[in-house]
Amino acid sequence: MDFEPRENEAVIETLEEEKNWHAVRHGRKFEWSKSMFRFELLRKLVLTSQRIVFLKDAEIDYEIPLGDIVEAVPENVGFAGNPYLRLELKNGDAVSIIFQCVGVRVFVGIFLLSKQRKLTQKWIEAVNAQLR
């Protein structure tokens, strides 16, 4: 990853070690059509000590300062209960983030769902730890 943190900023978590996993950003409302088969929306995610950064081809596509976030909370969507995290923002809005694996679609769905749950929980905990 070619992400360079700002001065006095530390990288806390990335998706770099999670091969084939990406994040898709939604608003408060989760939209399946935005996540499924829209590969141009896939981003790498970076959590720093100051912000959450969405990278597209090593360039910052979107960022959320941690100071704008109240908390990260778990949510589920779909008949399988696919997990995603929702960032509650201080302005009353929200940003939802779902993790998707694009390289191994032939794997059994249970494996992917289990990994998706673990990854979502890991990021919720990491974000909330930075907010404390």
Secondary structure, DSSP 8 states (H G I E B T S, - for coil): ------TT--EEEESTTSTTEEEEEE-SS--HHHHTT-GGG-BEEEEESSEEEEEETTEEEEEEEGGGEEEEEEEEETTTTEEEEEEEETTS-EEEEEEEE-S-TTS-HHHHHHHHHHHHHHHHHHHHHHH-
